[in-house]
Amino acid sequence: MWEYTDKVKEHFFNPRNVGEIENPDGVGEVGSLACGDALKLTFKLDKNGKICDAKFKTFGCASAIATSSVLTEMIKGKTVDEAARVTNRDIADYLGGLPEQKMHCSVMGREALEAAIENYRTGGKKKHELEGNVVCTCFGVTDREIERVIRENNLTTVEDVTNYCKAGGGCGGCRGEIEKIIEKMQADKMKGAPVLVPPKAGKLTNIRKIQLIQQTVNEQIRPALRAHGGNIELIDVEGDKVIVAFRGMCAQCRLTEFTMKDVVEAKLREFVSEQLFVEEDTESAQEPHEHRE
Ligand code: FES
């Protein structure tokens, strides 16, 4: 059972831009049928260098179809440089979120886009090649790709990595290696991470307060929630009131009241200000939608 947003369902049932452009300016092919997902993206530029048409063909689940469909919509009207800045997180956000176990579909979309742009920039000569050393032979995922999904999505567990790029989801033989990559990246991050210093009372400007709240959410709260398939979004700060929305598993969890007070509020009071209190933004909370694939 997967939870899908209305937008995912809409693009799954009515995918846009299905097919292949004749004489495209860029072609990107990623994945393989053996791995269960494959995507071919083609685009065409107008005389001003903007993407005027984009089409896709995909083999995969509802999420793969929906992410490919929105990707073609997202890049139309953009220059190649602008399109190159689209991340897998942008694709998932555009859909109002994806189940954690399906985030690899957004990564496949971003990879296909990069491959198509690379193909365009090399005058159609170059096809996408894997960079780095293959860590997961079941799904052909390299250390460079694993590091990238960890970095761009703040991943903290092997399970997260499997959700985002499939590595580790087959025979499991590479899970130890993935664990080592995560540990190394976390150690590197700790070395370079600025230390959160609780501010002195009365010295906090509004801007500094909001920065500290965001930093605390990113570094102290989100990793713990993500380890359980959940997430949190900072919606607003009104004086001492911090408004947050829970995502993923947390959005349906009956213990969110506990999480909000004993985890979120406690951390914000520890690292930002004793005066802060937290409320959940019920308006932007995702409605649970369920769909059986
Ligand atoms: S080698 Fe990665 S799951 Fe089999």
Boltz pocket constraint, residues with backbone or C-beta under 6 A from the ligand:
constraints:
  - pocket:
      binder: B
      contacts: [[A, 135], [A, 136], [A, 137], [A, 138], [A, 139], [A, 166], [A, 167], [A, 168], [A, 169], [A, 170], [A, 171], [A, 172], [A, 173], [A, 174], [A, 175]]
      max_distance: 6.0
